[in-house]
Amino acid sequence: MSDPQITLYHCPGACSQVTICALEMAGLPYRLELINVPQGQQNSPEYLAIAPLGKVPYAIIDGKGLSENVAILTYIANERPDSGVFPITTSARNRAEIYSGLSFCSGTMHPLARGMANPQRMTTGDQEGVREMSTTLFKKNLKFAENRLAENGTWWLGAPSIVDVYLNWVTSVGRRVNLDYSPFPTLDGLAERLKQAIPAFNIMLQEEEESKVKLGL
């Protein structure tokens, strides 16, 4: 069976880095197209003609678009089920835990990270109120994640997976706004553990640096 043809639209620093890591874990060939989000390229007519929601990541797979990171990650995991992107399991409960972790990162933490780091994107009114409440809720959820990792051998699912990579990206947003991670030592060490446990994580980090240079960020 031939490999799918995949084009991934990505901006360094965005959660599309998680998608790159998954593609590298799966060993799927892909073409990377960079979108300069800080300069607003995601809102250009040219990009909106490709990705109508103006978001990254966005994937073109065999000529057809796919949006939303959880969906793209699920596609990659299903395309290469033995890659470690998702743990191999036949348990309905264990599979639900995978999607629970992805939903926590994308649906709970990601919007709070946006409100904390970029409140101007969440309101036309008081930005500091958005930032303050987002930070409060972000810390509450960090405590939940910290406890979850500590109880499961430092990994969300008990073994390294793409959920941990996504959680690390969320954690990195907190670092950008100088959040104190001393109350969350297991989360604080997540990136270093990923470097040791998932070789593709290091490839993704290198791609991030090269993409920043290409975009002048």
C-alpha positions, 0 to 999 in steps of 0.5 A: 500500500502506497503512502498517503500524500500529505501537506501540512501547514505549520507555524513554528510555536503553534500546536502544529508542532505536535502534528509534525512530531506525530508524522515523524513518529509514524514515519509518514512522508510529508511536505511542510508549508509554513504560514507566518501567523504573527504577520497574519498570513493565516487570514490572507485570501490565499490561505483561506482558500486552502483552509477556510478557518484560517488555522494551523495545523491544516493538512491536505491528505491525498488532495483533500483537506483535514482540519482540527489537530485531534482529527489529524493526529487520529488519522496519523495514528490510524494510518500507522497504528504500531508507531506509538503515536497512540498506544496499541489497545483493544480496550474501549476504556483505554481508547477513551483515555486517549481521546480524553487526553487529546480533548483536554489539551485541545479543548480545555487547555488550548483556549485558556492558553490563547486567552492567557498569552493573546487575550486580544484574540478573545475579546473586544473589551477588557483584555486584562480580565480575559488574561487574568481569568484564563491564567487562573483556570490554566493553573487549575488545569495544570494541577490536574495534569500534574497529578495525572502524570504523577499517578501514571509514571510521569506519562498521561497514559502510563507510557509516552504518546502524542498526548504528552507531546501535546501537553508539553506544547500547552505547557510551553505557552505558559513558559512564554508568559513566565508562568511559575512551574515550581508547583508542577515539577512533573510537568516541568520536566516533561520536555526532557523526558520526551527528548529521551523517550521519543526520538521524533520529538527531537526531530520536531524541535530541529524543524521548529528552529529551521522554520523560525529561520525561514520565516525570520521569527 
